[in-house]
């Protein structure tokens, strides 16, 4: 067996989950391997220290002080309501401005030449956007081809952001739903 396997056996022994045959195998290996014996002695010493150390208890008023520091639920709901109202207005105001502009410019839009030139402009804009996106994807592909580790780091960062986004949602947005 490799040393990693015996390290796992050591962990099981410290947790009290090692069967008798595993304990005998570990003891025979420890007699034959000085490196693993030193590791076992260090782990045993650390485990003994942890078991002897008394568990710390929080102060008696810890819960009351912590709850007093938490944000007020009504304030949080009011803030979220204001944010939703702002988002609603930021969506409605452009629609109202568009409707006003349309009513003011309706006579100009009734001429066929205006529509033709408008469609040509939109077509050119989409062509330019397509060219830019194509160049962006080609250069990104070349960059990833030359630096494949960059894709790995990007995926790691996306994973970290996703993980901490979930932690944030659980801890801040839905604090009453965290189970202990």
C-alpha positions in Angstrom: 0.0 0.0 0.0 1.0 3.6 -0.5 1.6 6.1 2.3 -1.6 8.0 1.4 -3.6 4.9 2.2 -2.0 4.6 5.6 -2.6 8.3 6.2 -6.3 7.6 5.6 -6.1 4.7 8.0 -4.5 7.1 10.6 -7.3 9.5 10.2 -9.9 6.7 10.6 -8.0 5.5 13.7 -8.1 9.0 15.3 -11.8 9.2 14.6 -12.4 5.8 16.2 -13.7 4.4 12.9 -10.9 1.9 12.1 -11.8 -1.8 12.2 -9.5 -4.3 14.0 -7.9 -5.7 10.8 -7.2 -2.1 9.6 -5.7 -1.2 13.1 -3.4 -4.3 12.9 -2.3 -3.4 9.4 -1.6 0.2 10.4 0.4 -0.9 13.5 2.6 -3.3 11.4 3.2 -0.5 8.9 4.1 2.0 11.6 6.7 -0.5 13.0 8.2 -0.8 9.5 8.0 2.9 8.3 9.7 5.6 10.5 8.3 8.4 8.3 4.7 7.3 8.9 5.5 6.6 12.6 6.6 10.3 13.0 3.4 11.4 11.2 1.3 9.2 13.5 3.0 10.5 16.6 2.4 14.1 15.5 -1.2 13.5 14.6 -1.8 11.7 17.9 -0.3 14.6 19.9 -2.4 17.1 18.1 -5.5 15.0 18.6 -4.8 14.7 22.3 -4.3 18.5 22.6 -7.6 19.1 20.8 -9.4 16.6 23.1 -7.9 18.2 26.2 -8.7 21.7 25.3 -12.0 22.8 26.8 -14.7 24.0 24.3 -15.1 27.7 24.3 -18.6 29.1 25.0 -19.8 32.4 23.8 -20.6 35.2 26.2 -24.1 35.0 27.8 -25.4 38.1 25.9 -23.8 37.0 22.6 -27.1 36.2 20.9 -28.8 39.5 22.0 -25.8 41.5 20.8 -25.7 39.7 17.5 -29.4 40.1 16.8 -29.1 43.8 17.7 -26.4 44.2 15.0 -28.5 42.6 12.3 -30.3 44.9 9.8 -33.9 45.8 10.5 -36.2 43.6 8.3 -38.7 46.5 7.7 -35.8 48.7 6.5 -34.6 46.0 4.2 -38.1 45.5 2.8 -38.5 49.2 2.3 -35.2 49.5 0.6 -36.0 46.6 -1.7 -39.4 48.2 -2.5 -37.7 51.5 -3.4 -35.3 49.6 -5.7 -38.1 47.7 -7.4 -40.0 51.0 -7.9 -36.8 52.6 -9.4 -36.4 49.6 -11.7 -40.1 49.8 -12.7 -39.7 53.6 -13.5 -36.5 53.0 -15.4 -38.4 50.7 -17.7 -41.6 52.8 -18.0 -39.9 56.2 -18.6 -38.1 55.1 -21.8 -41.4 53.6 -23.1 -43.1 56.9 -22.5 -40.4 58.9 -24.2 -40.5 56.5 -27.2 -44.3 57.0 -27.4 -44.0 60.8 -27.3 -41.2 60.8 -29.9 -43.4 58.5 -32.1 -46.4 60.8 -31.9 -44.3 63.8 -32.7 -42.5 62.2 -35.6 -45.4 60.2 -37.0 -45.8 62.4 -40.1 -42.2 61.8 -41.0 -42.5 58.1 -40.5 -45.4 57.9 -43.0 -43.1 58.6 -45.9 -41.6 55.4 -47.6 -38.2 56.9 -48.1 -37.7 57.4 -44.4 -38.5 53.7 -43.8 -36.1 52.6 -46.5 -33.2 54.7 -45.1 -34.0 53.6 -41.6 -34.0 50.0 -42.6 -30.7 50.5 -44.5 -29.2 52.1 -41.4 -30.3 49.3 -39.1 -28.9 46.8 -41.6 -25.5 48.5 -41.6 -25.5 48.6 -37.8 -26.1 44.9 -37.7 -23.4 44.3 -40.2 -20.9 46.3 -38.1 -22.0 44.5 -34.9 -21.6 41.1 -36.7 -18.1 42.1 -37.9 -17.1 43.2 -34.4 -18.5 40.1 -32.7 -16.8 37.9 -35.3 -13.5 39.5 -34.7 -14.0 39.3 -30.9 -14.8 35.5 -31.1 -11.8 34.9 -33.4 -9.4 36.8 -31.2 -10.8 35.1 -28.1 -10.4 31.7 -29.7 -6.8 32.5 -30.7 -6.1 33.8 -27.1 -7.5 30.6 -25.6 -5.5 28.5 -28.1 -2.3 30.3 -27.1 -3.1 30.4 -23.4 -5.3 27.4 -22.4 -4.8 28.1 -18.7 -6.8 31.4 -19.2 -9.9 29.3 -19.9 -9.3 27.3 -16.7 -8.9 30.5 -14.7 -12.0 31.9 -16.2 -14.0 28.8 -15.3 -12.5 28.9 -11.7 -13.5 32.6 -11.3 -17.0 31.8 -12.6 -17.2 29.0 -10.1 -16.0 31.2 -7.2 -18.5 34.0 -8.2 -21.3 31.4 -8.4 -20.4 29.9 -5.0 -20.1 33.2 -3.2 -23.3 34.4 -4.9 -25.1 31.5 -3.3 -23.5 32.2 0.0 -24.5 35.9 -0.3 -28.1 34.9 -1.1 -28.3 32.6 1.9 -26.6 34.9 4.4 -27.8 38.3 3.4 -30.9 38.1 1.3 -32.6 35.2 3.0 -31.1 35.2 6.6 -34.1 33.6 8.2 -33.9 30.5 6.1 -30.4 29.4 7.0 -30.5 26.1 8.8 -27.9 25.3 11.4 
